[in-house]
Amino acid sequence: MMNALAPMPPTGGTQTPARMRQAAQSFEAQVLAQLLQPAFAAADSSRSPFGGGSAEAQWRPMLVEAFSASAARGGRGIGLADMVLRHMLRVQEAAQRSQTPTPTPEENRP
């Protein structure tokens, strides 16, 4: 049985900044969607251009997700992706430094 608190295995190397930026933007989009969902739920859908109804209510979460993803990708989000990316880069740099073996005094002798 797998322990739920066991650390995840290493991914086999470092991630590229482009992939890290994509992950950070995806995270920001998820956060934005969670923040926007109550606003869309409170909106009067009967006054929308599509007339409201149960069909519109079913598609609303996808609309919120699309708005959030667009804002995060376009840099018009709340700035969370940049903060997350900076943190991810710092963590990766620290992990690389900790994996680099430091020579012992005996190894430095000729």
N, C-alpha and C positions, 0 to 999 in steps of 0.2 A: 504494500500500500504506500502511495506517495504522500509524503508529509506536505501539508498545505503551506507551511511556513519555510520550506526548504528554499535556498537561494536558487535563482535560475542559472542554468549553465551559461558560460561565456558564449557570445555569438561568433567567436572565431575571428576577432579583429576589431579594428576601429571602424566607425561609421563615417561616411563622407559628410562634409558640411551640408551638401545639398539634400541628402536623405534626412539629416538631422533637422534642417529647416522645414522640410515637408512634414516631419513628425510633429514639430512644434506648432506649425500652422494648423495641422489637423486637431491637435489638442485645443488650440485657441478656438477653432470652429465649434468643437464640442461644448466648450464653456459658454461661448456666445449663444449657442442653441438653447442651452439650459436657462440662460438669462432672458432670452427673448420669448421662450415658450409661454410664460404667464402673460406677457403683453399681448400676444396673439390670441390667447385663450379668452382674455377679457374684452377683446374687440367685438363690436357688434357685427356679426357676419351677415346679418340681413341687409346691411347697408353697403356691402361689398359689391364690386362690379359683377360678380358671379351669382349674386342672390342668396348666398348662404346655403343652409341645408346640411344634411348629413354627409353628402358626398364631399362638400367643401371641408367639413370637419375632419374627414378621413385623410385628406391630402394636406392639411395644414402642417403637420409635423415635417413633411418633406419640404414644404415651402420654407419653413423656418430653418431647416438644415441647409437648404440651398442658399438662403440669404447669409447665413453664418459662414458657410464655406467661402462664398464670394468675398465677404468682408475680410476674412482672415487671409485669403490668398492675395487680395489686392492691397494689403497693408492698411486697410481702413478699419481694422478691428480695434481692440482695446490695448494693443501693445504687449499682450501676454506672450505671443509667439517669440518676440525678440528676447524677452526676459528668460523664457524657457530655453531658447537656443543658447544664450550665453551660459546658462547654468550647465547645460548638457556638454558644451565645449570644455568648461572648467573641469567637470567630472571626468571626461575622457582624458584630458591632459594630465590630471592627477593620477588616473589609473595607469597611464603610460609611464609616468615618472616612477610609480611604485613598482612597475614590472621591470624597469631597467636595473640590472644588477650593479651595485656599487662595488668597486674593487676594494678588497681588504688591503691593509698595509703590506702583508706578505706578498700579495700579487704584484705590487708596485716595485718590489725590489728586483734589481737586475740579476 
